[in-house]
Amino acid sequence: MSQLTVPEARHPRRPSGPLRPRLRPLLASLVIAGLATIGVTTLAAPAAAEETAPSEVVAVEPAPAEPAEPAEPAEPTDDAPPAESSVPDSRTEANTSEHARAAVPAAMAEEEWSEATGTLTIVSAECTTYGGTGTLHYVLSNTHPVNQKHILVFDSDGRLVAESAHDGGTEFDAEIHGLTVGGTYTIRFDLAVEDGYQTIDEQTFTIGACPDIGVSVTPLACSTGDDGKVLLTLTGLVNGIVAYDVQGPDFMVGGSLDEFGATEEIELGGMPPGNYYAYVEWQPYFGEEPAPYPVFDWVGFAIEPCQPDVTVHVTECAAAGGTGTAHVTLSNLVAGVEYFAWVTDVGAPDGTPYGEPQSVVVEASPDSTGTAELTFSSLPGDREYTIWVEGLWEAIPPWEEPPFIGNGGNFAPLETVELFVDADFTLQPCPAAPAKSGTVTPALAATGPDGTTGLLLSALTLLALGGAALTVKRLVPSRARR
């Protein structure tokens, strides 16, 4: 231990001897201050100075008439501890990260270090609020309660952006907030061991996009009056107040959702044909932080009028020279639309119609079935025909875009829709005309070995030959007599 000595006094009147006891505290203070300047901060106090605390400095003024004389320095007691340095040992940080870390708890040094084990699981890496920041949700498991668990998060450039430490316990479920949406990061799991930290696991993750509220509509059924159906889908929903609204011709429905997930589907029915819009918006609960911008979405959509169906039953021609009849049933007719139907030769819509074209209108009513019956008569048999049916639906009232920001999904509204159907059918030939009464058609006798036709022909032949011979005989004598 370094010691300081005082030079001999030059006063002739005072013999040399030990320093007065009252000056020893002052000397001790001076010695300690001198040692501190060279890096020694802990010093055993001399025995004579034990009455004064180490953190205190006592100032003693010497007598002006009696200058100090040489004296032997104070000797430390035998039981005083040696001086110790408070400069930290650089070896204690030799194995630590280049980044800031939490200090290893001193209590761990008293326990036996466990084997470096543990599991890091990334539960999610996402933005969970509209216009918010990213949140990493991770779980540490199967760790020893003695070891300190250290989590470090680095961005794609290797910069430390977040860290956390976990002491005690074996399972930890935690989150890190404020990460950049769309950013790619690396999470590192370090475990405190006896000589520093050991890396247990590293994983890369990317913060997903923030939720974006949306609405879409899928048509389920066309409409003949008030029977259209759609499936309304709401997406990107987060905790808060979610309200929706659907409006169209003579139709309005909406409300708020009581309980919901990130995606909700709602089936709507009883819709007339025409143009509609669907709207959804989100608001925070009272007292909660609002989003940095209005949260809503809307889309335009249409309920198509149904296309007609046609069924044909025929009555065939019953007599030669007569005609047949076609019985036509129309269905899926849209209320209020005028339809025209006509019959031509097969595949010739512009050909000459058989009879006058017919028209039909189905009125909207609760009892309406959307069907109509038509009859086309005087159709010649042995022919193929086509029944043609057409109508024109018009959007009434015409589409008016709602006062919302955005294009509504680039919706192209309906203005007019052609309704059309055709079907082919055939009439069989009329029956043949019956034979006239009184006319007898002779029948030939049966031929074959048992028939009499051969004998009859032979008899007729002989009779003819005999008559000819007789004539010749008669003529010859006459010519002779001449």
C-alpha positions in Angstrom: 0.0 0.0 0.0 1.3 3.4 -0.9 2.3 5.6 2.0 2.8 9.3 2.4 5.6 10.8 4.7 5.8 14.3 6.2 9.4 16.0 6.0 11.2 17.0 9.3 10.1 20.2 10.9 12.6 23.1 10.7 11.4 24.7 14.0 14.4 24.5 16.5 12.4 24.6 19.6 10.5 21.3 19.1 12.1 18.0 19.4 11.3 15.4 16.9 8.8 12.8 17.8 5.5 11.2 16.9 2.8 13.3 15.3 0.2 14.5 17.7 -2.8 12.3 17.8 -5.2 15.1 16.8 -3.4 15.4 13.4 -3.6 11.8 12.5 -7.2 12.1 11.0 -6.1 14.9 8.8 -3.1 12.9 7.5 -5.3 9.8 6.9 -7.7 12.0 4.8 -4.8 13.3 2.7 -3.4 9.9 2.1 -6.8 8.6 0.9 -7.2 11.6 -1.4 -3.8 11.0 -2.9 -4.4 7.4 -3.5 -7.7 8.1 -5.3 -5.8 10.1 -7.9 -3.8 7.1 -8.9 -6.9 4.7 -9.1 -6.9 3.2 -5.6 -10.3 3.9 -4.1 -10.4 1.5 -1.1 -7.9 1.9 1.7 -7.7 0.6 5.2 -7.9 3.4 7.7 -5.1 3.7 10.3 -5.9 2.5 13.7 -5.8 6.0 15.1 -8.4 7.2 12.6 -11.0 4.6 13.3 -13.2 7.1 15.1 -14.1 8.9 11.7 -16.3 7.3 9.0 -14.6 6.6 5.5 -17.0 8.7 3.5 -16.4 11.7 5.7 -13.5 14.2 5.5 -12.6 16.1 8.8 -10.8 19.4 8.3 -8.2 20.2 11.3 -6.3 23.5 11.4 -2.7 23.4 12.8 -1.6 25.8 15.6 0.0 28.9 14.0 2.8 29.2 16.6 3.8 25.5 16.5 4.7 24.3 13.0 4.6 20.7 12.3 7.6 18.6 13.2 8.9 15.5 11.6 6.9 12.5 12.6 6.6 8.9 11.7 3.6 8.1 9.5 0.7 6.3 11.0 0.9 2.5 10.8 -2.1 0.5 9.8 -3.4 -2.1 12.1 -2.8 -5.7 11.5 -6.5 -6.5 10.8 -7.0 -3.8 8.2 -7.9 -5.2 4.7 -5.7 -4.4 1.6 -6.8 -1.8 -0.8 -9.1 -2.9 -3.7 -9.7 -1.4 -7.2 -13.2 -0.5 -8.4 -12.1 -0.5 -12.1 -14.3 -3.2 -13.8 -12.5 -6.2 -15.2 -12.8 -6.2 -19.0 -13.0 -9.9 -19.0 -16.6 -9.8 -17.7 -17.8 -8.4 -21.0 -15.7 -10.4 -23.3 -18.6 -12.6 -24.5 -21.4 -10.2 -24.4 -23.2 -8.8 -27.5 -21.9 -5.7 -29.2 -25.3 -4.2 -28.4 -26.6 -3.1 -25.0 -27.7 -5.9 -22.7 -29.3 -6.2 -19.4 -26.9 -7.1 -16.6 -26.9 -10.8 -15.5 -28.5 -10.9 -12.1 -26.0 -11.3 -9.3 -28.3 -13.9 -7.7 -27.5 -16.2 -10.6 -23.9 -16.4 -9.6 -24.9 -18.2 -6.4 -26.9 -20.9 -8.3 -25.7 -23.6 -10.6 -26.0 -22.7 -14.3 -28.4 -24.9 -16.2 -27.9 -26.3 -19.7 -28.6 -23.6 -22.4 -32.0 -24.7 -23.7 -35.2 -23.0 -24.8 -37.6 -22.7 -27.7 -38.5 -19.4 -29.6 -41.9 -19.4 -31.4 -43.2 -16.5 -33.5 -46.9 -16.5 -33.1 -47.6 -13.5 -35.4 -46.0 -10.6 -37.0 -48.6 -8.2 -38.2 -50.3 -4.8 -38.0 -53.5 -5.1 -36.1 -55.0 -1.6 -36.4 -56.0 0.7 -39.3 -53.0 2.8 -40.1 -51.0 1.4 -37.2 -47.5 -0.1 -36.7 -46.3 -3.7 -36.7 -46.5 -6.0 -33.6 -44.4 -9.1 -33.1 -45.9 -11.7 -30.9 -43.5 -14.4 -29.7 -43.4 -17.1 -27.1 -40.4 -18.5 -25.1 -40.8 -22.0 -23.7 -38.8 -24.8 -22.1 -36.3 -22.5 -20.5 -34.6 -22.8 -17.1 -35.8 -20.3 -14.5 -32.2 -19.5 -13.5 -31.0 -18.2 -16.9 -31.9 -14.8 -18.1 -33.6 -14.8 -21.4 -32.6 -12.0 -23.8 -34.5 -11.0 -27.0 -33.0 -8.8 -29.7 -34.7 -7.6 -32.9 -32.6 -6.3 -35.9 -33.9 -4.7 -39.0 -32.8 -5.7 -42.5 -29.7 -3.5 -42.2 -28.6 -5.2 -39.0 -29.5 -2.3 -36.7 -30.9 -3.2 -33.3 -34.4 -1.8 -33.1 -35.8 -3.5 -30.0 -34.8 -5.7 -27.1 -36.3 -7.2 -24.0 -35.1 -9.4 -21.1 -37.0 -12.1 -19.1 -35.9 -13.3 -15.7 -37.2 -16.2 -13.7 -39.9 -18.6 -15.0 -39.8 -21.0 -17.9 -42.6 -19.7 -20.2 -43.0 -16.2 -21.6 -45.6 -14.7 -23.9 -44.7 -11.2 -25.1 -45.1 -8.6 -27.8 -42.9 -6.0 -29.4 -44.7 -3.0 -30.8 -43.8 -0.1 -33.2 -42.2 -2.1 -36.0 -42.5 -0.9 -39.6 -45.3 -2.4 -41.7 -43.8 -4.4 -44.5 -40.4 -4.5 -42.9 -38.3 -7.6 -42.7 -36.6 -8.3 -39.3 -34.5 -10.9 -37.5 -35.3 -11.9 -33.9 -32.5 -13.5 -31.9 -32.9 -15.4 -28.7 -29.9 -15.3 -26.4 -29.6 -17.1 -23.1 -27.3 -16.0 -20.2 -24.7 -18.7 -19.3 -21.8 -18.7 -16.9 -19.4 -16.9 -19.1 -21.8 -14.5 -21.0 -24.6 -15.1 -23.5 -25.3 -18.0 -25.9 -27.5 -17.6 -29.0 -30.2 -20.3 -28.9 -32.2 -19.3 -32.1 -32.6 -16.8 -34.8 -35.6 -16.3 -37.1 -36.6 -13.9 -39.8 -40.0 -12.4 -40.1 -41.9 -9.8 -42.1 -44.6 -7.5 -40.7 -47.8 -8.0 -42.6 -49.9 -5.2 -44.0 -52.3 -3.3 -41.7 -56.0 -4.4 -42.0 -57.9 -2.7 -44.8 -61.7 -2.7 -44.4 -63.5 -3.9 -47.5 -66.9 -4.9 -48.8 -67.8 -7.2 -51.8 -71.0 -8.6 -53.1 -71.6 -12.0 -54.8 -74.9 -12.4 -56.7 -76.8 -15.6 -55.7 -80.1 -15.3 -57.7 -81.6 -13.1 -60.4 -84.9 -11.4 -59.8 -88.3 -11.4 -61.5 -89.6 -8.8 -59.1 -88.6 -9.2 -55.4 -86.7 -12.5 -55.3 -83.1 -11.5 -56.0 -80.4 -12.6 -53.6 -76.8 -11.7 -52.9 -74.0 -12.6 -50.4 -72.5 -9.5 -48.7 -68.9 -10.1 -47.5 -67.1 -7.7 -45.1 -63.4 -8.1 -44.7 -60.5 -6.6 -42.7 -62.6 -6.0 -39.6 -61.0 -5.1 -36.2 -62.4 -4.6 -32.8 -64.7 -1.6 -32.7 -68.1 -0.5 -34.2 -68.8 -1.9 -37.6 -71.9 -0.7 -39.5 -73.1 -1.6 -43.0 -75.8 -0.2 -45.4 -77.2 -1.7 -48.7 -79.6 0.4 -50.9 -81.2 0.0 -54.3 -84.6 0.3 -56.1 -87.3 0.0 -53.4 -84.8 -1.7 -51.1 -82.8 -0.7 -48.0 -81.2 -2.8 -45.3 -78.3 -2.2 -42.8 -77.2 -2.1 -39.2 -74.2 -2.7 -36.9 -72.6 -6.0 -36.1 -72.7 -7.2 -32.5 -70.1 -9.9 -32.6 -67.8 -10.5 -35.6 -64.4 -11.8 -36.8 -62.0 -10.5 -39.3 -64.4 -11.5 -42.1 -68.2 -11.7 -42.0 -70.8 -12.9 -44.6 -74.4 -11.8 -44.7 -77.0 -13.2 -47.1 -79.6 -10.7 -48.3 -82.8 -11.5 -50.2 -86.1 -10.0 -51.5 -84.3 -7.7 -53.9 -85.8 -6.3 -57.1 -83.7 -6.2 -60.3 -81.6 -3.0 -60.6 -78.5 -1.1 -59.4 -77.4 -1.1 -55.7 -74.5 0.0 -53.5 -73.1 -1.6 -50.3 -71.3 0.5 -47.7 -69.3 -0.4 -44.6 -67.5 1.7 -42.0 -65.6 1.3 -38.7 -65.5 3.6 -35.6 -63.5 3.0 -32.4 -65.3 2.4 -29.1 -65.9 5.4 -27.0 -62.7 6.7 -25.5 -60.4 4.6 -27.7 -57.9 6.0 -30.2 -59.4 6.7 -33.6 -57.6 5.7 -36.9 -55.5 8.4 -38.6 -58.0 8.5 -41.5 -61.7 7.6 -42.1 -62.2 3.9 -42.3 -64.8 2.8 -44.8 -65.4 1.1 -48.2 -68.2 0.9 -50.7 -69.0 -1.0 -53.9 -71.7 -0.8 -56.6 -73.4 -3.9 -57.8 -76.5 -5.0 -59.8 -79.3 -7.6 -59.5 -79.9 -8.9 -63.0 -83.4 -9.5 -64.3 -84.0 -13.2 -64.9 -84.0 -14.5 -68.5 -87.3 -16.2 -69.5 -87.8 -19.9 -70.0 -90.1 -21.6 -72.6 -91.7 -25.0 -72.8 -93.7 -26.2 -75.9 -96.3 -29.0 -76.1 -98.0 -29.8 -79.5 -101.3 -31.1 -80.6 -100.7 -33.1 -83.8 -102.7 -32.8 -87.0 -105.7 -35.2 -86.7 -106.8 -35.6 -90.4 -105.4 -35.4 -93.9 -105.1 -31.8 -95.0 -105.5 -30.5 -91.4 -103.1 -28.5 -89.1 -101.5 -28.9 -85.6 -101.3 -26.6 -82.6 -98.4 -25.5 -80.3 -99.1 -24.8 -76.6 -96.4 -22.5 -75.2 -95.6 -22.0 -71.5 -93.4 -19.0 -70.5 -91.8 -18.8 -67.1 -89.3 -16.6 -65.2 -91.0 -13.5 -66.6 -90.0 -10.2 -65.0 -92.9 -8.2 -63.6 -93.7 -5.1 -65.7 -91.7 -6.2 -68.8 -93.7 -6.7 -72.1 -92.7 -9.9 -73.9 -93.4 -10.7 -77.6 -93.6 -14.3 -78.9 -93.9 -15.6 -82.5 -93.4 -18.9 -84.5 -91.5 -19.3 -87.7 -89.9 -22.1 -89.7 -87.0 -23.6 -87.7 -84.0 -21.3 -87.2 -85.5 -18.3 -89.1 -86.3 -15.5 -86.6 -86.8 -13.0 -89.4 -88.9 -15.5 -91.4 -92.6 -15.2 -92.1 -94.5 -15.9 -88.8 -97.2 -18.4 -88.6 -100.1 -16.3 -87.4 -99.8 -13.0 -85.5 -97.1 -12.4 -82.9 -98.4 -12.4 -79.4 -97.5 -10.2 -76.4 -97.7 -10.7 -72.6 -97.0 -8.6 -69.5 -96.9 -10.0 -66.0 -98.0 -7.6 -63.3 -96.2 -7.4 -60.1 -98.2 -8.8 -57.2 -97.7 -11.1 -54.2 -99.6 -13.8 -56.1 -97.6 -13.5 -59.3 -95.9 -16.7 -60.5 -94.0 -15.1 -63.4 -95.6 -17.4 -65.9 -97.9 -17.1 -69.0 -99.7 -19.5 -71.4 -99.8 -18.9 -75.2 -101.3 -20.9 -78.1 -100.3 -21.0 -81.7 -102.7 -22.9 -84.0 -103.1 -23.6 -87.7 -99.6 -25.0 -88.1 -99.2 -27.4 -91.0 -98.0 -30.9 -90.2 -94.8 -32.5 -91.2 -92.7 -29.4 -90.4 -90.1 -28.1 -87.9 -90.7 -24.8 -86.1 -89.1 -22.3 -83.7 -90.8 -20.3 -81.0 -89.1 -17.0 -80.4 -89.6 -14.9 -77.1 -88.0 -11.5 -76.3 -88.5 -8.6 -74.0 -86.5 -5.5 -72.8 -85.9 -4.5 -69.2 -85.0 -0.9 -68.3 -83.4 0.4 -65.1 -86.0 2.6 -63.4 -84.9 4.8 -61.8 -81.5 5.2 -63.5 -78.3 4.8 -61.4 -77.1 7.7 -59.3 -73.6 7.3 -57.8 -73.7 7.8 -54.0 -71.7 10.6 -52.4 -68.7 8.5 -51.3 -65.1 8.9 -52.1 -63.8 6.2 -54.4 -65.0 4.5 -57.6 -67.2 1.8 -56.0 -65.2 -1.1 -57.5 -65.4 0.4 -61.0 -69.1 -0.5 -61.1 -70.7 -0.3 -64.6 -74.5 0.1 -63.8 -77.2 -1.6 -65.8 -79.3 0.5 -68.2 -81.2 -2.0 -70.3 -81.1 -5.7 -70.5 -82.4 -7.9 -73.4 -84.5 -10.8 -72.2 -84.6 -13.6 -74.8 -85.3 -17.3 -75.3 -86.2 -19.7 -78.1 -87.1 -23.3 -78.6 -87.6 -25.7 -81.5 -90.5 -28.2 -82.0 -91.8 -30.5 -84.7 -95.3 -31.4 -86.0 -95.7 -34.9 -87.5 -97.4 -35.5 -91.0 -101.2 -35.5 -91.1 -102.9 -38.9 -91.6 -103.4 -40.1 -95.3 -106.8 -39.5 -96.9 -109.2 -42.6 -96.7 -110.1 -44.7 -99.9 -113.4 -43.9 -101.9 -116.5 -46.2 -101.2 -117.6 -48.7 -104.1 -114.3 -49.3 -105.7 -113.3 -53.0 -105.7 -109.7 -53.9 -106.1 -109.5 -57.5 -107.6 -107.3 -59.9 -105.8 -105.2 -62.4 -107.6 -105.5 -66.1 -106.7 -102.8 -67.6 -104.7 -99.8 -69.0 -106.5 -97.6 -71.9 -105.7 -97.9 -75.7 -106.1 -101.3 -75.7 -104.4 -102.7 -72.7 -106.3 -105.2 -72.7 -109.3 -103.7 -69.8 -111.1 -101.6 -72.0 -113.5 -104.5 -74.1 -114.4 -106.7 -71.1 -115.1 -104.1 -69.5 -117.3 -103.7 -72.8 -119.3 -107.4 -73.1 -119.9 -107.6 -69.5 -121.1 -104.7 -70.1 -123.4 -106.2 -73.2 -125.0 -109.5 -71.5 -125.4 -107.9 -68.6 -127.3 -105.9 -71.0 -129.5 -109.1 -73.0 -130.3 -111.0 -69.8 -131.3 -108.2 -68.7 -133.5 -108.0 -72.1 -135.3 -111.7 -72.1 -135.8 -111.5 -68.7 -137.4 -108.8 -69.8 -139.7 -110.7 -72.8 -140.7 -113.7 -70.7 -141.5 -111.7 -68.2 -143.5 -109.8 -70.7 -145.6 -112.9 -72.3 -147.0 -114.3 -69.0 -147.9 -111.2 -68.0 -149.8 -111.3 -71.4 -151.5 -114.8 -71.2 -152.6 -114.0 -67.9 -154.3 
